[in-house]
């Protein structure tokens, strides 16, 4: 069937001049636009999603082009220029728009490079936990029975462990660095992927088309990858965004507690920790990096919320 | 119900056992604990003495059994930093953490339940949307930063409340807010959904029809039913807060088990770390179990699975 059939018919009828005058709804308003138009309309019409997307793209660009955008070396100390206030302060200057820290390092440059650390950790940790959690969740949901029992048990055990304490202990044992933090978070935060993928797979597993695929002799691998995965991709994407945010928050907390990314790396969490002793007289040292984390996490969460609305408007609540 | 309970208890015991193995092996991942304890310039002889003293020369499974056997009898070893037994140390610190988490839950419920009820009464109104906005913003706040901001505003700037230590109840107000705030979105959402569901049910319509005052319907009939899962969730949140207390207690210098865990982790004081991990996990297991049983007791449909 040629897909343009309905469109042509729609155009012809819609051009009747006195449709609206007679109080009859025009054909365009009744007719469903094609899927892509509907989708893009939903994306663009979703205000918080668009705002979040703009913030997110900006931050990613900042992180990518950090060496070009940063006015100074984020690690370059200058003890003669310690604790210079930001430019909105009387004593501030445009050489260091957001001032300098207690080592005389340019704060703006450190914040810019900090975006890199947060984004790298957020994305990488999510990739690890995503693969782990999805494999476990899909297996539990698809195979059920004993497999499900074992995975559910692992999940329960994981939920029982206090994440931040275990992460702190692990980082302390292995030694804090960017890679350690990524691995520790990746291996700790798979729970939500498993929970959601498990129930999503369970729901789909009993649908007729999966039975049909089974009946015509499709292999398990084929069923999982070509029949199930495409249908759980939406939920997967939504969880993935939330888990990026989760990892970023945890990294910040670990670094803040001194057992995450190590100095002098410009991690936002570490910057808050370094600045907290100067909070009374130089509050910007704590405010700025903390606000940066807040903004990034907020944007990611809003993207996730928006993605859920756009991909599956029926289960918004 | 009995069948359900035994099943749950069995799983809980198995989880507790697994967690104890994890807590035990976590700190042995790094390799030789004796070398770590002895420090950098210890002689081979010193290391050997330490190994002997802490029983680190035995095979791992025997070490584990020793630890577990003593642990069951209430002896979790000695701290390597404090001149105290781990059990005594924890006994000393636990009340502070329980106070903190308890106040945190109270704060979360006190804020979230009214907001959830109002949001459910007027879905999609400005109240509903404001509540949602607060939840979305709150979830993006880094805990330690929120704590510092509270400290800055109410402690340093307004000078209303103390910002560090745990001497009086007033010392717990800011920490409880910063810890409890994270549970508000979840509690609020559950209250809202629960209330919406109950308010649309037949017996509420009946209550309206027979002319009961709205106030009575809301609080005596609707909220009472909607609140049960919320209470169960809050008990789980309480468990989460015990773990999350690390950050809050460190920022506000509260001498609780979270702070103790952080100190001990930084100092490689592994007997304490193991014990705190196990304790927090066990608390969580018990609280989740209580939540599950509470839900199952009130809703027979849940007992089947």
Boltz contact constraints between the chains, C-beta under 6 A:
constraints:
  - contact:
      token1: [A, 156]
      token2: [B, 15]
      max_distance: 6.0
  - contact:
      token1: [A, 157]
      token2: [B, 15]
      max_distance: 6.0
  - contact:
      token1: [A, 157]
      token2: [B, 18]
      max_distance: 6.0
  - contact:
      token1: [A, 160]
      token2: [B, 15]
      max_distance: 6.0
  - contact:
      token1: [A, 160]
      token2: [B, 19]
      max_distance: 6.0
  - contact:
      token1: [A, 160]
      token2: [B, 281]
      max_distance: 6.0
  - contact:
      token1: [A, 160]
      token2: [B, 284]
      max_distance: 6.0
  - contact:
      token1: [A, 160]
      token2: [B, 285]
      max_distance: 6.0
  - contact:
      token1: [A, 161]
      token2: [B, 281]
      max_distance: 6.0
  - contact:
      token1: [A, 162]
      token2: [B, 243]
      max_distance: 6.0
  - contact:
      token1: [A, 162]
      token2: [B, 280]
      max_distance: 6.0
  - contact:
      token1: [A, 164]
      token2: [B, 246]
      max_distance: 6.0
  - contact:
      token1: [A, 165]
      token2: [B, 243]
      max_distance: 6.0
  - contact:
      token1: [A, 165]
      token2: [B, 246]
      max_distance: 6.0
  - contact:
      token1: [A, 165]
      token2: [B, 261]
      max_distance: 6.0
  - contact:
      token1: [A, 165]
      token2: [B, 277]
      max_distance: 6.0
  - contact:
      token1: [A, 168]
      token2: [B, 265]
      max_distance: 6.0
  - contact:
      token1: [A, 169]
      token2: [B, 26]
      max_distance: 6.0
  - contact:
      token1: [A, 169]
      token2: [B, 265]
      max_distance: 6.0
  - contact:
      token1: [A, 169]
      token2: [B, 273]
      max_distance: 6.0
  - contact:
      token1: [A, 172]
      token2: [B, 265]
      max_distance: 6.0
  - contact:
      token1: [A, 173]
      token2: [B, 29]
      max_distance: 6.0
  - contact:
      token1: [A, 173]
      token2: [B, 30]
      max_distance: 6.0
  - contact:
      token1: [A, 249]
      token2: [B, 142]
      max_distance: 6.0
  - contact:
      token1: [A, 252]
      token2: [B, 142]
      max_distance: 6.0
  - contact:
      token1: [A, 253]
      token2: [B, 144]
      max_distance: 6.0
  - contact:
      token1: [A, 253]
      token2: [B, 247]
      max_distance: 6.0
  - contact:
      token1: [A, 256]
      token2: [B, 144]
      max_distance: 6.0
  - contact:
      token1: [A, 272]
      token2: [B, 145]
      max_distance: 6.0
  - contact:
      token1: [A, 276]
      token2: [B, 148]
      max_distance: 6.0
  - contact:
      token1: [A, 279]
      token2: [B, 152]
      max_distance: 6.0
  - contact:
      token1: [A, 280]
      token2: [B, 156]
      max_distance: 6.0
  - contact:
      token1: [A, 286]
      token2: [B, 148]
      max_distance: 6.0
  - contact:
      token1: [A, 290]
      token2: [B, 145]
      max_distance: 6.0
  - contact:
      token1: [A, 293]
      token2: [B, 142]
      max_distance: 6.0
  - contact:
      token1: [A, 294]
      token2: [B, 140]
      max_distance: 6.0
  - contact:
      token1: [A, 294]
      token2: [B, 141]
      max_distance: 6.0
  - contact:
      token1: [A, 297]
      token2: [B, 140]
      max_distance: 6.0
  - contact:
      token1: [A, 298]
      token2: [B, 140]
      max_distance: 6.0
  - contact:
      token1: [A, 301]
      token2: [B, 139]
      max_distance: 6.0
  - contact:
      token1: [A, 301]
      token2: [B, 140]
      max_distance: 6.0
